[in-house]
Each structure stands twice: as structure tokens, then as C-alpha cells.
């Protein structure tokens, strides 16, 4: 069940990473409906719970932005073996995290990366279409920069294929494939091709990643781009005020990139537990505009066309009915074709609705009043015989929604006192 949205919260979540392992995550939610969602990538060998990550997430939720932060494969509470990971797998985990958010909540509009996580978000940005804004914090311009943390072990890794190295007081196994993957990266090209707004944070006195890296990232990027110097901060942003400052700047800077998001100024129906329940609620962003929540899992907008006084921000009520019938038709044909092993490669359904006089409807039993007429056109692609096509058209009339529309429907209305 989705997390509660009426109060600030930090919820433990698990999702499947790019390589099939369970990754541990936290979804930090603001009070009320999130204005946007952000995805946070932690530093090399760190975790989602590092001070900077938790502080920045907490501060962002105070500005109405939900944040998903997770442990990369083999780190923190996530499954998998760190020795089998590399920079490319981190990028793939980020893309998987965005896909999880897209399916369960909303795709991230902002991606934020700290240290090597910053390099990872720069590489991942092109794979997440919904991202409008990219933020790096004390990030290296070349992922291979992290190799200097265990340069004394390079000969052993080259000779034996792996070595145990000590990083931040912990022991990690580094394999040659990690080095090979680093050597293949071309982050400058990814930055140059990135069609996203970029905000670069860097501490001038960063003891691990020099500020020259920020200059390289900034120079490679196209506009819009911005640079913020974190005077007095260290690499990991240990000071609370530094993390809060970063979050505040991110919010102010990203405002123009999330302001047009459909959730920015609109209320959303509260998620519901039942998978068979649909909640419709006015969103306060138009005369007739509504949010439609399907079982608390999926969300779309409904509205009236401009010609009848609406703002056309979503499908009309009749279009939603047609969508239900069309989807049910296509699904029913797909199920039947699979069961009968028919060569149905692709099916699409085009729907239209109008009011017609019953006198114009052959076979209608009503009087001369108007009735609803739905015209459904089905396109079926594949190596199908004429008998196959005839049978599939017959099956279309047996889809559950079709049968519901042809049956006597009883609607009971009650009031929910608030």
C-alpha cells in the first residue's frame, strides 16, 4: 500500500535493481501532496542513510518535494555483492529506481548525486526522460577519480584480478572489472549531450575531490547551468547547515523546472487501499478538472473540453468510458489469442461516441429519443485467417466492460460525511 501522504514521513521501501537484487530504499514524503519527486544517489561506498543524504532529503520534504534515496547494490541494506558492481551498474540501478518511482508514485523530476553519485546521475540523466533538473554535489568529472582511494592496491588487482582494500575504515573487495569499467566511461560526452538543467555544488576546500572537477563538469555542460560554491563545507557535508543550505538552493533553483508539473499546484485524491476502488476529487486547478486515482496506485486527470467550459487538462468523462471499453477489448483479444495460439502480433482499438436519434439506429427498441452510439474499430495485425479474424471480432463483444455497458447497471449513491 502506498505511504500515507497527509503527514511528513520516511518510509522503508524495497525495489528490484537493474540486476535482479533487492535494493533497500527510503521514501521521504512531505506533509500533503508532493509538488515533485526527486531521486538521490549517495557517494562511493556510502549508503542512503549518510548524514548528507538524510539531511538534504529532510530539508527538501520541508519544501514539498518527496525524495527517494536508496543503497546501491551490495551497499547498506541492499542485497548483492559489492565486488560485482561498477560505475555502469550504479547507473543502471539509478535508472531502475526511476522506473520503480514511475510505476508506483511519479517519475523523478529532479535527480541529485553526491560525490561519485553525482557522476552517476550525470550518466543516468539521458535514460530518465521525465527528469528536468540534475544536481551534483562535490562530484568528480571522471568516475575513475575514485581509483585514487585504493591506488596502492592497483598492482595486486591487475596481478590477481582482485584485492581487499580499506575505504573509510571498512574493507571492500575490488575486482579488475571495476577498473575496466571505469576506463570505458566518457562522462564529458554524457554531460555535453545532456538536455537537462544542471546545478553544480562544490566545496572549494574539498579534501577528496578538488574544485577543478566542478569546473570541468560546468564547462562541458550546455545552458541552462549554474554553479554554487559551498564555502567552508567538507566533502561529505558533515555540517547540518551545509546540507540544509544545499536543499534550500536546490528547491529555489528547481522551481522553474517543476512549476509546470501537473502536481505542482494541484491536490490529489488520497490513496485508497482497495484495488477495486476509484477516487475522483477536484484538483483546485480548473473549473472542472479532477484527479482520478485508481486503487491508490495510478493517477490520471479528467476534465471537460474547452468548448464546454473546461480547461482540457485531461480526458473527458465519456472519453474515460471509451478508454475503459477500448482497453478491455484489446486485453480480451490478447488473452483469447494467447489461449488459442493465434498469430495476433498487435491489436489496437479506436473508439468514438455520439448521441443519435433512435430512429436512426437499426434494431433499437427505444422511441424517438436520443441514444448513445459507440463506434469501435479494431485493427489486428498478424498472420490471421479470415476465420480467426471473424472469431476475434465476436470475442470483442464478450469483453467484460462491453457486457457491462449492455447490461442493466445499478448505481447506489451515499454520502461520506466529513
Secondary structure, 3 states (H helix, E strand, C coil): CCCCCCCCEEEEEEEECCCCCEEEEEEEECCCCCCEEEEEECCCCCCCCCHHHHHHHHHHHCCCEEEEEECCCCCCCCCCCHHHCCHHHHHHHHHHHHHHHHHHCCCCCEEEEECHHHHHHHHHHHHCCCCCEEEEECCCCCHHHHHHHHHHHHHHHHHHCEEEEEECCEEEEEEHHHHHHHHHCCHHHHHHHCCCEEEEEECCCCCCCCCHHHHHHHHHCCCCEEEEECCCCCCCCCCHHHHHHHHHHHHHHHHHHHCCCCCCCCCCCCCCCCCCCEEEEECCCCCCCEEEEECCCEEEEECCCHHHCCCCCCECHHHHHHHHHHHHHHHHHHHHHHHHCCCCCEEEEEEEEEEEEHHHCCCCCCCCCEEEEEEEEEEEECCCCHHHHHHHHHHHCCCHHHHHHHCCCCCCCCCCCC
